[in-house]
Amino acid sequence: SMGCYQQGYKTGYIKWICLEFDCKAKKSPDLYRLYDEAVSPITKLLDSLRIHYLTEFSGRRGIHIWVVFDHIIKKSLGYRILTEIIKCSHLVFSEDDSECSLDKFPSTDSSKGNTVGKQVKFPLSTHRAGGMAYFFTGAFDFRTDLGTDGFFADQFRILSQYQENNVKDVMTAFNLSDDYRKEYAYKFKR
């Protein structure tokens, strides 16, 4: 598998946020429970607020929720949005849960001392200790057609239909203050 970093090199700018839910049990992860208790409350909230997202089975024991923006934004703003998503979803899942874990991207609101942020497995890659990752819509279910033409056509359809989120609309959905203008990145300097 390949990893990707969220943060622009030595900048405080990002273009997406991600929640990575994992079952701690490596041998027999209960992905259906993970979906019901952790992923579903988030996706229901995002659906109700008309925030676009992608759900992805990681290929092994986890499910990722990706929210991509149509512009590059400050990491601090992305962290605020991520925090609001978790808070407003009334997530029953606890980070102290003995069976599940949550990694947040970004994990902090600051880029100080952090060159590129944390690494997450690149979407649609194959896990070295697991199987092929894939996007899905609706409730989670294992796919049995991995690698077929139909599988790749379905993945292409999901990605083609995805619409990036306007950060102003997302801020409005969470009733966050209008100070996004100070944090919104109109230009990205390499």
Secondary structure, DSSP 8 states (H G I E B T S, - for coil): --EEESS-TTSSEEEEEEEEEEES-SSS--HHHHIIIIIHHHHHHHHHTT---EEEE-SSSEEEEEEEEEEEEEHHHHHHHHHHHHHHTT----TT-SSEEEEEESSSS--TT-SS--EEE-TT-B-TTS-B-EEE-SS----S-TTSHHHHHHHHHHHHH---B-HHHHHHHTT--TTHHHHB-S----
